[in-house]
């Protein structure tokens, strides 16, 4: 009689499904300020705690504590608050216009605003950005035109991409915002290659890239880490762990077994795990990684631990795969509410000012929408058919010239 046990596989399963009570009991949240802040030239072998712990600055009362406190002045805090509020207001309005049939598709970043906004403010304005599709806050924080972004969403006559991208896959060369790709993971090796080229040219600009937790299972993620660490590329590689990749929870990408920041350990580069809903912590960690890259000490992998409060996209219904009130139970709270608490606590903000700014930004977004819609929305005032022949060939071949003539455009 054999004493061997039959083999079995482990299939990851979220702690709670629709109709069940959300369960975040397995998440260990260390006290704010508990992790040390190393020098930017610290060896990765001495930073294992930063990949398994969590960098946090704001405590439960909104007080900034610990070595990672970036000690931001009131001007920068207000810029951060305004950009996060504007991003959320923009999202809400674009979600409504999609439901009205004015665009085909939209993706919100609700609950993740601190990631893009704080990181944009921590980087230099000319650093190159390789975003995924939930970092619209990068453009907002860099003061890009909402009208231009909306025209890309509407695919209208002023759409700089001429309808060749999905509505939310922006491309803004003027702000160093690389074209968003629907093929997930591509931006990581592209960012590393760009950073390597910057170093080869003796430039001073660094690169930053973003992927979600699910994308870490793609081969591109590992190719990028290999090249980044071998050549010590001046790049920041960000993993936005928002717990859900479409309808699959982060356990399918390996999040049950260890942190995503821990993947840096095997490649020989520092990994920072950061409270992604803590504006100050995100800013401080990004600034540290940027200073490290600029001083030629190599790349950094940052895991931004947050939660996707909204549906994956307008094509998604999260009530089919997670408890309806799960986002409200997220233990790290809301990034805007937490920064507001901090600003009120230091005496530079109030509930009245917050309400006034929210109303001001709502009117600002309404005005931008009105202007963008004057150039057309989905199916209304579409771009000329002639645009399909443009920006493809340097010299248009004769057969395409004939086709365009046959169309009469």
C-alpha positions in Angstrom: 0.0 0.0 0.0 1.6 3.3 -1.1 1.9 6.0 1.6 2.4 8.8 -1.0 -0.2 11.5 -1.1 -1.7 12.5 -4.4 -0.4 15.8 -5.8 -2.6 18.8 -6.1 -2.5 22.3 -7.4 -3.3 25.5 -5.6 -5.7 27.7 -7.5 -5.7 31.3 -6.1 -9.1 32.5 -4.8 -9.9 36.0 -3.4 -11.0 36.2 0.2 -14.5 37.2 -0.6 -16.9 37.0 -3.5 -20.2 38.9 -4.3 -22.6 38.5 -1.4 -19.9 37.9 1.1 -18.3 40.2 3.6 -15.0 41.8 2.4 -12.0 40.3 4.1 -8.7 42.2 4.3 -7.5 40.4 7.5 -4.4 39.0 5.7 -3.0 42.5 4.9 -0.4 43.6 7.4 -0.2 47.3 7.6 2.9 48.5 9.5 2.8 51.7 11.5 3.5 54.9 9.6 7.2 55.9 9.8 8.4 52.4 10.8 10.7 52.0 7.8 14.1 53.8 7.6 15.0 55.9 4.7 18.4 54.7 3.2 20.9 56.8 1.3 20.3 56.8 -2.4 23.5 54.8 -3.0 22.5 52.1 -0.5 23.1 48.6 -1.8 20.0 46.6 -2.7 21.2 43.7 -0.5 20.7 46.0 2.5 17.1 47.0 1.6 15.2 43.7 1.8 12.9 45.2 4.5 11.7 47.9 2.0 10.5 45.2 -0.4 8.5 43.3 2.2 7.4 46.1 4.5 5.5 49.3 3.5 6.7 52.9 3.3 4.0 55.0 5.0 4.2 58.6 6.1 0.6 59.6 7.1 -0.6 58.0 10.3 -4.3 57.3 11.2 -4.7 60.9 12.3 -3.2 62.4 9.1 0.1 63.4 10.8 3.3 63.0 8.8 5.8 60.9 10.7 9.1 59.1 10.1 12.2 59.5 8.0 10.3 59.3 4.7 8.3 62.5 5.4 9.2 64.7 2.4 8.2 67.9 4.3 6.4 69.4 1.4 5.4 73.0 1.5 1.9 74.3 1.3 2.2 75.2 -2.4 3.1 71.6 -3.5 0.4 70.1 -1.2 -2.2 72.3 -2.8 -1.0 71.4 -6.3 -1.3 67.7 -5.3 -4.8 68.2 -3.9 -6.0 70.2 -6.9 -4.6 67.6 -9.4 -6.1 64.7 -7.6 -9.5 66.3 -7.3 -9.4 67.4 -10.9 -8.5 63.9 -12.0 -11.4 62.4 -10.1 -13.8 65.1 -11.4 -12.6 64.5 -15.0 -13.1 60.8 -14.5 -16.7 61.1 -13.2 -17.7 63.4 -16.1 -16.1 61.2 -18.8 -17.8 58.2 -17.3 -21.1 60.0 -17.7 -20.5 61.0 -21.3 -19.6 57.4 -22.2 -23.0 56.3 -20.7 -24.6 59.0 -22.9 -23.0 57.4 -26.0 -20.6 60.3 -26.7 -17.6 58.0 -26.6 -17.2 54.3 -26.8 -15.0 53.5 -23.8 -13.5 54.9 -20.6 -11.4 53.8 -17.7 -11.4 55.6 -14.3 -8.6 55.7 -11.7 -10.8 56.3 -8.7 -8.8 55.5 -5.5 -5.5 55.6 -7.3 -5.1 59.3 -7.9 -2.2 59.7 -5.5 -0.1 57.3 -7.6 0.0 59.3 -10.8 -0.2 62.8 -9.3 2.4 62.4 -6.5 4.8 60.7 -8.9 4.4 63.3 -11.6 5.2 66.0 -9.0 8.2 64.1 -7.7 9.7 63.8 -11.2 11.2 66.6 -13.3 8.9 68.0 -15.9 11.1 66.7 -18.8 11.5 63.2 -17.5 10.0 60.6 -19.8 6.7 58.9 -18.9 5.7 55.4 -20.1 2.2 55.0 -18.6 -0.4 52.3 -18.5 -4.1 53.2 -19.0 -4.9 54.4 -15.5 -2.3 57.2 -15.2 -4.3 60.1 -16.6 -3.3 62.0 -13.5 0.2 62.3 -14.9 -1.1 64.6 -17.6 -3.4 66.5 -15.2 -0.5 67.1 -12.8 1.6 68.3 -15.7 -1.1 70.8 -16.5 -2.0 69.4 -19.9 -5.2 70.6 -21.6 -8.3 68.7 -20.6 -9.9 69.7 -23.9 -7.1 67.9 -25.8 -7.6 64.8 -23.6 -11.3 64.9 -24.2 -10.8 65.3 -28.0 -8.8 62.1 -27.9 -11.6 60.5 -25.9 -14.2 61.6 -28.4 -12.1 60.8 -31.5 -13.3 64.0 -33.0 -11.9 66.4 -35.6 -9.4 67.8 -33.1 -8.2 64.3 -32.0 -4.4 64.5 -32.4 -4.4 60.7 -32.9 -7.1 60.8 -35.6 -9.1 58.0 -34.1 -6.3 55.5 -34.3 -6.2 54.7 -30.6 -8.8 53.6 -28.1 -10.3 56.7 -26.4 -8.2 56.7 -23.3 -4.9 55.8 -24.8 -3.4 59.2 -24.9 -0.2 60.3 -26.5 1.2 63.7 -25.7 4.8 64.2 -26.9 4.9 67.8 -25.6 4.7 66.4 -22.0 6.9 63.4 -22.5 3.9 61.1 -22.2 4.6 58.1 -24.4 1.6 56.6 -26.4 -0.4 54.2 -24.2 -0.4 50.7 -25.5 -3.3 48.2 -25.2 -0.7 45.4 -25.3 0.1 45.3 -21.6 3.8 45.3 -20.5 5.3 46.9 -23.5 6.0 50.1 -21.8 8.5 48.5 -19.3 11.2 47.5 -21.8 10.5 50.6 -23.8 11.2 52.8 -20.7 14.4 50.8 -20.0 15.6 51.2 -23.6 14.8 55.0 -23.5 16.6 55.4 -20.2 19.6 53.5 -21.6 19.6 55.8 -24.7 19.5 58.8 -22.4 22.5 57.6 -20.5 24.4 56.8 -23.7 23.8 60.3 -24.9 25.0 61.8 -21.6 21.5 63.3 -21.1 20.1 64.2 -17.6 16.6 62.9 -18.1 15.4 59.7 -16.5 12.4 57.5 -17.4 9.5 56.1 -15.4 7.0 53.4 -16.4 3.8 51.9 -14.9 2.1 48.5 -15.1 -0.5 46.8 -13.1 -0.1 43.8 -10.8 -1.4 41.4 -13.4 1.1 42.6 -16.0 4.0 41.4 -13.8 3.2 37.9 -15.1 4.0 39.1 -18.7 7.4 38.3 -20.1 8.1 42.0 -20.9 8.2 42.7 -17.2 11.1 40.3 -16.6 12.9 41.4 -19.8 12.8 44.9 -18.6 14.1 44.1 -15.1 17.0 42.1 -16.6 18.2 44.9 -18.9 17.6 47.6 -16.2 19.7 45.9 -13.6 22.5 44.6 -16.0 23.0 48.1 -17.5 22.0 50.1 -14.4 19.5 52.1 -16.5 18.3 55.4 -15.0 14.6 54.3 -14.8 11.9 53.9 -12.2 9.7 50.8 -12.8 6.3 51.1 -11.0 3.9 48.3 -10.3 0.4 49.6 -9.4 -0.9 46.8 -7.2 -4.6 47.7 -7.2 -5.6 44.2 -6.2 -7.5 43.4 -9.4 -6.4 42.7 -13.0 -9.7 43.0 -14.9 -11.7 40.3 -13.1 -8.8 38.3 -11.8 -7.4 39.2 -8.4 -3.7 39.8 -7.9 -3.1 36.3 -6.5 -3.0 35.0 -10.1 0.0 37.1 -10.7 1.8 35.8 -7.7 0.6 38.3 -5.1 -0.5 35.6 -2.6 3.1 34.2 -2.3 5.0 37.4 -1.8 5.0 41.2 -2.5 5.5 42.5 -6.0 8.3 44.7 -4.8 10.1 41.5 -3.7 10.6 40.6 -7.3 13.4 43.2 -7.3 15.4 41.1 -4.9 16.2 38.4 -7.5 17.3 40.9 -10.0 19.7 42.8 -7.7 17.9 46.1 -7.6 16.1 47.9 -4.7 12.4 47.2 -4.3 10.2 49.7 -2.4 6.7 48.7 -1.3 4.7 51.9 -0.7 1.3 52.8 0.6 -0.2 53.9 -2.7 -3.0 55.9 -1.0 -0.6 58.0 1.0 0.3 61.0 -1.2 3.4 61.9 0.9 4.7 58.4 0.9 4.3 58.0 -2.9 6.0 61.4 -3.4 8.9 60.5 -1.1 9.6 57.1 -2.5 9.5 58.4 -6.1 11.8 61.3 -5.3 14.2 58.9 -3.7 14.2 56.6 -6.7 14.6 59.6 -9.1 17.6 60.9 -7.1 19.1 57.5 -7.1 18.7 57.2 -10.9 20.1 60.7 -11.5 23.2 59.9 -9.4 23.9 56.9 -11.6 23.1 54.4 -8.9 20.7 52.5 -11.1 17.0 51.6 -11.4 14.3 51.0 -8.7 11.2 48.9 -8.6 8.3 50.4 -6.7 5.2 48.6 -5.8 2.3 51.0 -5.1 -0.1 49.2 -2.8 -3.6 50.5 -3.5 -7.1 49.5 -4.6 -9.1 49.9 -7.8 -12.3 51.4 -6.4 -14.0 51.7 -9.9 -14.8 49.1 -12.5 -11.9 48.0 -14.7 -13.5 50.0 -17.5 -17.0 50.9 -18.8 -17.1 47.4 -20.2 -16.8 45.8 -16.7 -19.2 45.0 -13.9 -17.1 44.4 -10.7 -20.2 43.3 -8.8 -19.9 40.0 -10.7 -16.6 39.1 -9.0 -16.1 41.1 -5.8 -18.3 42.3 -2.8 -20.2 45.4 -3.6 -18.8 47.3 -0.6 -15.2 46.1 -0.9 -13.8 49.4 -2.0 -15.4 51.2 1.0 -13.7 48.7 3.4 -10.2 49.1 1.9 -8.0 49.6 5.0 -5.7 52.2 3.5 -8.6 54.6 2.9 -9.1 57.2 0.1 -6.0 59.2 -1.0 -7.9 62.5 -1.4 -9.5 62.2 2.0 -6.2 61.3 3.7 -4.4 64.3 2.1 -7.3 66.6 3.1 -7.1 65.4 6.7 -3.3 66.1 6.7 -3.7 69.6 5.2 -6.5 70.5 7.7 -4.3 69.2 10.5 -1.4 71.5 9.7 -3.8 74.4 9.4 -3.5 75.2 5.7 -6.9 73.8 4.6 -10.5 73.6 5.6 -13.7 71.8 4.7 -15.0 75.1 3.2 -12.0 75.5 1.0 -12.2 71.8 0.0 -15.9 72.2 -1.0 -15.1 75.4 -2.9 -12.3 73.9 -4.9 -14.4 70.8 -5.7 -17.1 73.1 -7.1 -14.6 75.2 -9.0 -13.1 72.2 -10.7 -16.5 70.8 -11.6 -17.2 74.0 -13.5 -13.8 73.9 -15.1 -14.3 70.4 -16.4 -17.8 71.3 -17.6 -16.4 74.2 -19.6 -13.7 71.9 -21.1 -16.3 69.4 -22.1 -18.4 72.0 -23.8 -15.4 73.1 -25.8 -14.3 69.6 -26.7 -17.8 68.6 -27.8 -18.0 71.6 -30.2 -15.4 69.6 -32.3 -17.6 66.5 -32.2 -18.3 63.4 -30.3 -18.6 59.7 -31.2 -20.2 59.6 -34.7 -20.8 63.3 -34.8 -18.4 65.4 -36.9 -16.1 62.5 -37.5 -12.6 63.2 -38.8 -12.3 63.2 -42.6 -11.8 59.8 -44.2 -8.7 61.4 -45.7 -6.9 61.0 -42.4 -6.6 57.2 -42.9 -4.1 57.9 -45.6 -2.0 60.3 -43.5 0.9 59.6 -41.1 1.5 56.1 -42.4 4.0 56.4 -45.1 6.7 59.1 -45.6 5.9 59.1 -49.3 2.4 57.9 -50.1 2.5 55.0 -52.6 0.6 55.4 -55.9 -2.0 52.8 -55.2 -3.1 54.6 -52.0 -3.1 57.9 -53.9 -5.5 56.3 -56.4 -7.7 54.9 -53.6 -7.9 58.4 -52.0 -8.9 59.9 -55.3 -11.6 57.3 -55.8 -13.0 58.2 -52.3 -13.0 61.8 -53.3 -11.3 63.0 -50.1 
